[in-house]
Amino acid sequence: MQALPTPEHHPGGINLLRKFLNVETEADFQMLVAWLLGCFHPEGPYPILILSGEQGSAKSTTARTLRDLIDPASPSTRSTPTLSKI
C-alpha cells in the first residue's frame, strides 16, 4: 500500500471530473463528490458507494474512475489467478 495522493488545486475545480462520470443530474454528481470526500476521512465510518443503472450504463467504469482517484494501488484491477496444467 502507498499513501493517498495529496489533492492538487486546479482552476477548473471538481467540475473537471464531470466529463469522466456518467451521471444524470447535478444532485447525482454532488453525491459522488460527497462520497469521494468521505473516503479521505482518517477514521471510519466510511461511505459505501452503490451505483445502479441498466447494463451498459458505465457503472463499472464510473467505479473504476472513482477508485483510481483515491487509491494509488497498482494495478487498479486484478484478475483471479489461473491454475496451469502440469
Distance bins in CASP14 RR format, pairs under 12 A and 6 or more apart:
PFRMAT RR
TARGET T0000
AUTHOR 0000-0000-0000
RMODE 2
METHOD distances of the structure
MODEL  1
1 71 0 0 0 0 1 0 0 0 0 0 0
1 72 0 0 0 0 1 0 0 0 0 0 0
1 73 1 0 0 1 0 0 0 0 0 0 0
1 74 0 0 0 0 0 1 0 0 0 0 0
2 70 0 0 0 0 0 1 0 0 0 0 0
2 71 0 0 0 0 1 0 0 0 0 0 0
2 72 1 0 1 0 0 0 0 0 0 0 0
2 73 1 0 0 1 0 0 0 0 0 0 0
2 74 0 0 0 0 1 0 0 0 0 0 0
3 40 0 0 0 0 0 1 0 0 0 0 0
3 70 0 0 0 0 0 1 0 0 0 0 0
3 71 0 0 0 0 0 1 0 0 0 0 0
3 72 1 0 0 1 0 0 0 0 0 0 0
3 73 0 0 0 0 0 1 0 0 0 0 0
4 36 0 0 0 0 0 1 0 0 0 0 0
4 39 0 0 0 0 1 0 0 0 0 0 0
4 40 1 0 0 1 0 0 0 0 0 0 0
4 41 0 0 0 0 0 1 0 0 0 0 0
4 42 0 0 0 0 1 0 0 0 0 0 0
4 69 0 0 0 0 1 0 0 0 0 0 0
4 70 1 0 0 1 0 0 0 0 0 0 0
4 71 1 0 0 1 0 0 0 0 0 0 0
4 72 1 0 0 1 0 0 0 0 0 0 0
4 73 0 0 0 0 0 1 0 0 0 0 0
5 40 0 0 0 0 0 1 0 0 0 0 0
5 68 0 0 0 0 0 1 0 0 0 0 0
5 69 0 0 0 0 1 0 0 0 0 0 0
5 70 0 0 0 0 1 0 0 0 0 0 0
5 71 0 0 0 0 1 0 0 0 0 0 0
5 72 1 0 1 0 0 0 0 0 0 0 0
5 73 0 0 0 0 0 1 0 0 0 0 0
6 40 0 0 0 0 0 1 0 0 0 0 0
6 72 0 0 0 0 0 1 0 0 0 0 0
7 13 0 0 0 0 0 1 0 0 0 0 0
7 14 0 0 0 0 0 1 0 0 0 0 0
7 36 0 0 0 0 1 0 0 0 0 0 0
7 37 0 0 0 0 1 0 0 0 0 0 0
7 39 0 0 0 0 0 1 0 0 0 0 0
7 40 0 0 0 0 1 0 0 0 0 0 0
7 69 0 0 0 0 1 0 0 0 0 0 0
7 70 0 0 0 0 0 1 0 0 0 0 0
8 14 0 0 0 0 0 1 0 0 0 0 0
8 16 0 0 0 0 0 1 0 0 0 0 0
8 69 0 0 0 0 0 1 0 0 0 0 0
9 16 0 0 0 0 0 1 0 0 0 0 0
10 16 1 0 0 1 0 0 0 0 0 0 0
10 17 0 0 0 0 0 1 0 0 0 0 0
12 18 0 0 0 0 0 1 0 0 0 0 0
12 19 0 0 0 0 0 1 0 0 0 0 0
13 33 0 0 0 0 0 1 0 0 0 0 0
14 20 0 0 0 0 0 1 0 0 0 0 0
14 21 0 0 0 0 0 1 0 0 0 0 0
14 29 0 0 0 0 1 0 0 0 0 0 0
14 30 0 0 0 0 1 0 0 0 0 0 0
14 32 0 0 0 0 1 0 0 0 0 0 0
14 33 1 0 1 0 0 0 0 0 0 0 0
14 34 0 0 0 0 0 1 0 0 0 0 0
14 36 0 0 0 0 1 0 0 0 0 0 0
14 37 0 0 0 0 1 0 0 0 0 0 0
14 69 0 0 0 0 0 1 0 0 0 0 0
15 21 0 0 0 0 0 1 0 0 0 0 0
15 26 0 0 0 0 0 1 0 0 0 0 0
15 29 0 0 0 0 1 0 0 0 0 0 0
15 30 0 0 0 0 0 1 0 0 0 0 0
15 33 0 0 0 0 1 0 0 0 0 0 0
16 29 0 0 0 0 0 1 0 0 0 0 0
16 33 0 0 0 0 0 1 0 0 0 0 0
16 69 0 0 0 0 0 1 0 0 0 0 0
17 23 0 0 0 0 1 0 0 0 0 0 0
17 29 0 0 0 0 1 0 0 0 0 0 0
17 30 0 0 0 0 0 1 0 0 0 0 0
17 32 0 0 0 0 1 0 0 0 0 0 0
17 33 1 0 0 1 0 0 0 0 0 0 0
17 35 0 0 0 0 0 1 0 0 0 0 0
17 36 0 0 0 0 1 0 0 0 0 0 0
17 62 0 0 0 0 0 1 0 0 0 0 0
17 65 0 0 0 0 1 0 0 0 0 0 0
17 66 0 0 0 0 1 0 0 0 0 0 0
17 68 0 0 0 0 0 1 0 0 0 0 0
17 69 1 0 0 1 0 0 0 0 0 0 0
17 70 0 0 0 0 0 1 0 0 0 0 0
18 24 0 0 0 0 0 1 0 0 0 0 0
18 25 0 0 0 0 0 1 0 0 0 0 0
18 26 0 0 0 0 1 0 0 0 0 0 0
18 28 0 0 0 0 0 1 0 0 0 0 0
18 29 1 0 0 1 0 0 0 0 0 0 0
18 30 0 0 0 0 0 1 0 0 0 0 0
18 32 0 0 0 0 1 0 0 0 0 0 0
18 33 0 0 0 0 1 0 0 0 0 0 0
18 62 0 0 0 0 0 1 0 0 0 0 0
18 65 0 0 0 0 0 1 0 0 0 0 0
19 29 0 0 0 0 0 1 0 0 0 0 0
19 65 0 0 0 0 0 1 0 0 0 0 0
20 29 0 0 0 0 0 1 0 0 0 0 0
20 32 0 0 0 0 0 1 0 0 0 0 0
20 58 0 0 0 0 1 0 0 0 0 0 0
20 61 0 0 0 0 1 0 0 0 0 0 0
20 62 0 0 0 0 1 0 0 0 0 0 0
20 63 0 0 0 0 0 1 0 0 0 0 0
20 64 0 0 0 0 0 1 0 0 0 0 0
20 65 1 0 1 0 0 0 0 0 0 0 0
20 66 0 0 0 0 1 0 0 0 0 0 0
20 68 0 0 0 0 1 0 0 0 0 0 0
20 69 0 0 0 0 1 0 0 0 0 0 0
21 28 0 0 0 0 1 0 0 0 0 0 0
21 29 1 0 0 1 0 0 0 0 0 0 0
21 30 0 0 0 0 0 1 0 0 0 0 0
21 31 0 0 0 0 0 1 0 0 0 0 0
21 32 1 0 0 1 0 0 0 0 0 0 0
21 33 0 0 0 0 1 0 0 0 0 0 0
21 35 0 0 0 0 0 1 0 0 0 0 0
21 36 0 0 0 0 0 1 0 0 0 0 0
21 49 0 0 0 0 0 1 0 0 0 0 0
21 51 0 0 0 0 0 1 0 0 0 0 0
21 57 0 0 0 0 0 1 0 0 0 0 0
21 58 0 0 0 0 1 0 0 0 0 0 0
21 59 0 0 0 0 0 1 0 0 0 0 0
21 61 0 0 0 0 1 0 0 0 0 0 0
21 62 1 0 1 0 0 0 0 0 0 0 0
21 63 0 0 0 0 0 1 0 0 0 0 0
21 64 0 0 0 0 0 1 0 0 0 0 0
21 65 1 0 0 1 0 0 0 0 0 0 0
21 66 1 0 0 1 0 0 0 0 0 0 0
21 69 0 0 0 0 0 1 0 0 0 0 0
22 28 0 0 0 0 1 0 0 0 0 0 0
22 29 0 0 0 0 0 1 0 0 0 0 0
22 32 0 0 0 0 0 1 0 0 0 0 0
22 51 0 0 0 0 1 0 0 0 0 0 0
22 52 0 0 0 0 0 1 0 0 0 0 0
22 53 0 0 0 0 1 0 0 0 0 0 0
22 54 0 0 0 0 0 1 0 0 0 0 0
22 56 0 0 0 0 1 0 0 0 0 0 0
22 57 1 0 0 1 0 0 0 0 0 0 0
22 58 1 1 0 0 0 0 0 0 0 0 0
22 59 0 0 0 0 1 0 0 0 0 0 0
22 60 0 0 0 0 0 1 0 0 0 0 0
22 61 1 0 0 1 0 0 0 0 0 0 0
22 62 1 0 1 0 0 0 0 0 0 0 0
22 63 0 0 0 0 0 1 0 0 0 0 0
22 65 0 0 0 0 1 0 0 0 0 0 0
22 66 0 0 0 0 0 1 0 0 0 0 0
23 29 1 0 1 0 0 0 0 0 0 0 0
23 30 0 0 0 0 1 0 0 0 0 0 0
23 31 0 0 0 0 1 0 0 0 0 0 0
23 32 1 0 0 1 0 0 0 0 0 0 0
23 33 0 0 0 0 0 1 0 0 0 0 0
23 35 0 0 0 0 0 1 0 0 0 0 0
23 51 0 0 0 0 1 0 0 0 0 0 0
23 52 0 0 0 0 0 1 0 0 0 0 0
23 53 0 0 0 0 0 1 0 0 0 0 0
23 57 0 0 0 0 0 1 0 0 0 0 0
23 58 0 0 0 0 1 0 0 0 0 0 0
23 59 0 0 0 0 0 1 0 0 0 0 0
23 62 1 0 0 1 0 0 0 0 0 0 0
23 65 0 0 0 0 0 1 0 0 0 0 0
23 66 0 0 0 0 0 1 0 0 0 0 0
24 31 0 0 0 0 0 1 0 0 0 0 0
24 32 0 0 0 0 0 1 0 0 0 0 0
24 51 0 0 0 0 0 1 0 0 0 0 0
24 52 0 0 0 0 0 1 0 0 0 0 0
24 53 0 0 0 0 1 0 0 0 0 0 0
24 57 0 0 0 0 1 0 0 0 0 0 0
24 58 0 0 0 0 0 1 0 0 0 0 0
24 62 0 0 0 0 0 1 0 0 0 0 0
25 31 0 0 0 0 1 0 0 0 0 0 0
25 32 0 0 0 0 0 1 0 0 0 0 0
26 32 0 0 0 0 0 1 0 0 0 0 0
26 33 0 0 0 0 0 1 0 0 0 0 0
27 33 0 0 0 0 0 1 0 0 0 0 0
27 34 0 0 0 0 0 1 0 0 0 0 0
28 34 0 0 0 0 0 1 0 0 0 0 0
28 35 0 0 0 0 0 1 0 0 0 0 0
28 51 0 0 0 0 1 0 0 0 0 0 0
28 52 0 0 0 0 0 1 0 0 0 0 0
28 53 0 0 0 0 0 1 0 0 0 0 0
28 62 0 0 0 0 0 1 0 0 0 0 0
29 35 0 0 0 0 0 1 0 0 0 0 0
29 36 0 0 0 0 0 1 0 0 0 0 0
29 62 0 0 0 0 0 1 0 0 0 0 0
29 66 0 0 0 0 0 1 0 0 0 0 0
30 36 0 0 0 0 0 1 0 0 0 0 0
30 37 0 0 0 0 0 1 0 0 0 0 0
31 37 0 0 0 0 0 1 0 0 0 0 0
31 38 0 0 0 0 0 1 0 0 0 0 0
31 47 0 0 0 0 1 0 0 0 0 0 0
31 49 0 0 0 0 1 0 0 0 0 0 0
31 50 0 0 0 0 0 1 0 0 0 0 0
31 51 0 0 0 0 0 1 0 0 0 0 0
31 62 0 0 0 0 0 1 0 0 0 0 0
31 66 0 0 0 0 0 1 0 0 0 0 0
32 38 0 0 0 0 0 1 0 0 0 0 0
32 39 0 0 0 0 0 1 0 0 0 0 0
32 47 0 0 0 0 0 1 0 0 0 0 0
32 49 0 0 0 0 1 0 0 0 0 0 0
32 50 0 0 0 0 0 1 0 0 0 0 0
32 51 0 0 0 0 1 0 0 0 0 0 0
32 62 1 0 0 1 0 0 0 0 0 0 0
32 63 0 0 0 0 0 1 0 0 0 0 0
32 65 0 0 0 0 1 0 0 0 0 0 0
32 66 1 0 0 1 0 0 0 0 0 0 0
32 69 0 0 0 0 0 1 0 0 0 0 0
32 70 0 0 0 0 0 1 0 0 0 0 0
33 39 0 0 0 0 0 1 0 0 0 0 0
33 40 0 0 0 0 0 1 0 0 0 0 0
33 47 0 0 0 0 0 1 0 0 0 0 0
33 49 0 0 0 0 0 1 0 0 0 0 0
33 66 0 0 0 0 1 0 0 0 0 0 0
33 69 0 0 0 0 0 1 0 0 0 0 0
33 70 0 0 0 0 0 1 0 0 0 0 0
34 40 0 0 0 0 0 1 0 0 0 0 0
34 41 0 0 0 0 0 1 0 0 0 0 0
34 47 1 0 0 1 0 0 0 0 0 0 0
34 49 0 0 0 0 0 1 0 0 0 0 0
34 66 0 0 0 0 0 1 0 0 0 0 0
35 41 0 0 0 0 0 1 0 0 0 0 0
35 46 0 0 0 0 1 0 0 0 0 0 0
35 47 1 0 1 0 0 0 0 0 0 0 0
35 48 0 0 0 0 1 0 0 0 0 0 0
35 49 1 0 1 0 0 0 0 0 0 0 0
35 50 0 0 0 0 1 0 0 0 0 0 0
35 51 0 0 0 0 0 1 0 0 0 0 0
35 62 0 0 0 0 0 1 0 0 0 0 0
35 63 0 0 0 0 0 1 0 0 0 0 0
35 66 1 0 0 1 0 0 0 0 0 0 0
35 67 0 0 0 0 0 1 0 0 0 0 0
35 69 0 0 0 0 0 1 0 0 0 0 0
35 70 0 0 0 0 1 0 0 0 0 0 0
36 46 0 0 0 0 0 1 0 0 0 0 0
36 47 0 0 0 0 1 0 0 0 0 0 0
36 49 0 0 0 0 1 0 0 0 0 0 0
36 62 0 0 0 0 0 1 0 0 0 0 0
36 65 0 0 0 0 0 1 0 0 0 0 0
36 66 1 0 0 1 0 0 0 0 0 0 0
36 67 0 0 0 0 0 1 0 0 0 0 0
36 68 0 0 0 0 0 1 0 0 0 0 0
36 69 1 0 0 1 0 0 0 0 0 0 0
36 70 1 0 0 1 0 0 0 0 0 0 0
36 71 0 0 0 0 0 1 0 0 0 0 0
37 46 0 0 0 0 0 1 0 0 0 0 0
37 47 0 0 0 0 1 0 0 0 0 0 0
37 66 0 0 0 0 0 1 0 0 0 0 0
37 69 0 0 0 0 0 1 0 0 0 0 0
37 70 0 0 0 0 1 0 0 0 0 0 0
38 44 0 0 0 0 1 0 0 0 0 0 0
38 45 0 0 0 0 1 0 0 0 0 0 0
38 46 1 0 0 1 0 0 0 0 0 0 0
38 47 1 0 1 0 0 0 0 0 0 0 0
38 48 0 0 0 0 0 1 0 0 0 0 0
38 49 0 0 0 0 0 1 0 0 0 0 0
38 66 0 0 0 0 0 1 0 0 0 0 0
38 70 0 0 0 0 1 0 0 0 0 0 0
39 45 0 0 0 0 0 1 0 0 0 0 0
39 46 1 0 0 1 0 0 0 0 0 0 0
39 47 1 0 0 1 0 0 0 0 0 0 0
39 48 0 0 0 0 0 1 0 0 0 0 0
39 49 0 0 0 0 1 0 0 0 0 0 0
39 66 0 0 0 0 1 0 0 0 0 0 0
39 67 0 0 0 0 1 0 0 0 0 0 0
39 69 0 0 0 0 1 0 0 0 0 0 0
39 70 1 0 1 0 0 0 0 0 0 0 0
39 71 0 0 0 0 1 0 0 0 0 0 0
40 46 0 0 0 0 1 0 0 0 0 0 0
40 47 0 0 0 0 0 1 0 0 0 0 0
40 69 0 0 0 0 0 1 0 0 0 0 0
40 70 1 0 0 1 0 0 0 0 0 0 0
40 71 0 0 0 0 0 1 0 0 0 0 0
41 47 0 0 0 0 1 0 0 0 0 0 0
41 70 0 0 0 0 0 1 0 0 0 0 0
46 70 0 0 0 0 0 1 0 0 0 0 0
47 66 0 0 0 0 0 1 0 0 0 0 0
47 70 0 0 0 0 0 1 0 0 0 0 0
48 63 0 0 0 0 0 1 0 0 0 0 0
49 59 0 0 0 0 0 1 0 0 0 0 0
49 62 0 0 0 0 1 0 0 0 0 0 0
49 63 1 0 0 1 0 0 0 0 0 0 0
49 64 0 0 0 0 0 1 0 0 0 0 0
49 65 0 0 0 0 0 1 0 0 0 0 0
49 66 1 0 0 1 0 0 0 0 0 0 0
49 67 0 0 0 0 1 0 0 0 0 0 0
49 69 0 0 0 0 0 1 0 0 0 0 0
49 70 0 0 0 0 0 1 0 0 0 0 0
50 59 0 0 0 0 1 0 0 0 0 0 0
50 62 0 0 0 0 0 1 0 0 0 0 0
50 63 0 0 0 0 0 1 0 0 0 0 0
51 57 0 0 0 0 1 0 0 0 0 0 0
51 58 0 0 0 0 1 0 0 0 0 0 0
51 59 1 0 1 0 0 0 0 0 0 0 0
51 60 0 0 0 0 1 0 0 0 0 0 0
51 61 0 0 0 0 1 0 0 0 0 0 0
51 62 1 0 1 0 0 0 0 0 0 0 0
51 63 1 0 0 1 0 0 0 0 0 0 0
51 64 0 0 0 0 0 1 0 0 0 0 0
51 65 0 0 0 0 0 1 0 0 0 0 0
51 66 0 0 0 0 1 0 0 0 0 0 0
51 67 0 0 0 0 0 1 0 0 0 0 0
52 58 0 0 0 0 0 1 0 0 0 0 0
52 59 1 0 0 1 0 0 0 0 0 0 0
52 62 0 0 0 0 0 1 0 0 0 0 0
52 63 0 0 0 0 0 1 0 0 0 0 0
53 59 1 0 0 1 0 0 0 0 0 0 0
53 60 0 0 0 0 0 1 0 0 0 0 0
53 62 0 0 0 0 0 1 0 0 0 0 0
56 62 0 0 0 0 0 1 0 0 0 0 0
57 63 0 0 0 0 0 1 0 0 0 0 0
58 64 0 0 0 0 1 0 0 0 0 0 0
58 65 0 0 0 0 1 0 0 0 0 0 0
58 66 0 0 0 0 0 1 0 0 0 0 0
59 65 0 0 0 0 0 1 0 0 0 0 0
59 66 0 0 0 0 0 1 0 0 0 0 0
60 66 0 0 0 0 0 1 0 0 0 0 0
60 67 0 0 0 0 0 1 0 0 0 0 0
60 76 0 0 0 0 0 1 0 0 0 0 0
60 77 0 0 0 0 1 0 0 0 0 0 0
61 67 0 0 0 0 0 1 0 0 0 0 0
61 68 0 0 0 0 0 1 0 0 0 0 0
61 76 0 0 0 0 0 1 0 0 0 0 0
61 77 0 0 0 0 0 1 0 0 0 0 0
62 68 0 0 0 0 0 1 0 0 0 0 0
62 69 0 0 0 0 0 1 0 0 0 0 0
63 69 0 0 0 0 0 1 0 0 0 0 0
63 70 0 0 0 0 0 1 0 0 0 0 0
63 71 0 0 0 0 0 1 0 0 0 0 0
63 76 0 0 0 0 0 1 0 0 0 0 0
63 77 0 0 0 0 0 1 0 0 0 0 0
64 70 0 0 0 0 0 1 0 0 0 0 0
64 71 0 0 0 0 0 1 0 0 0 0 0
64 75 0 0 0 0 0 1 0 0 0 0 0
64 76 1 0 0 1 0 0 0 0 0 0 0
64 77 1 0 0 1 0 0 0 0 0 0 0
65 71 0 0 0 0 0 1 0 0 0 0 0
65 76 0 0 0 0 1 0 0 0 0 0 0
65 77 0 0 0 0 0 1 0 0 0 0 0
66 76 0 0 0 0 0 1 0 0 0 0 0
67 73 0 0 0 0 1 0 0 0 0 0 0
67 74 0 0 0 0 0 1 0 0 0 0 0
67 75 0 0 0 0 0 1 0 0 0 0 0
67 76 1 0 0 1 0 0 0 0 0 0 0
67 77 0 0 0 0 1 0 0 0 0 0 0
68 74 0 0 0 0 1 0 0 0 0 0 0
68 75 0 0 0 0 0 1 0 0 0 0 0
68 76 1 0 1 0 0 0 0 0 0 0 0
68 77 0 0 0 0 1 0 0 0 0 0 0
69 76 0 0 0 0 0 1 0 0 0 0 0
70 76 0 0 0 0 0 1 0 0 0 0 0
71 77 0 0 0 0 0 1 0 0 0 0 0
END
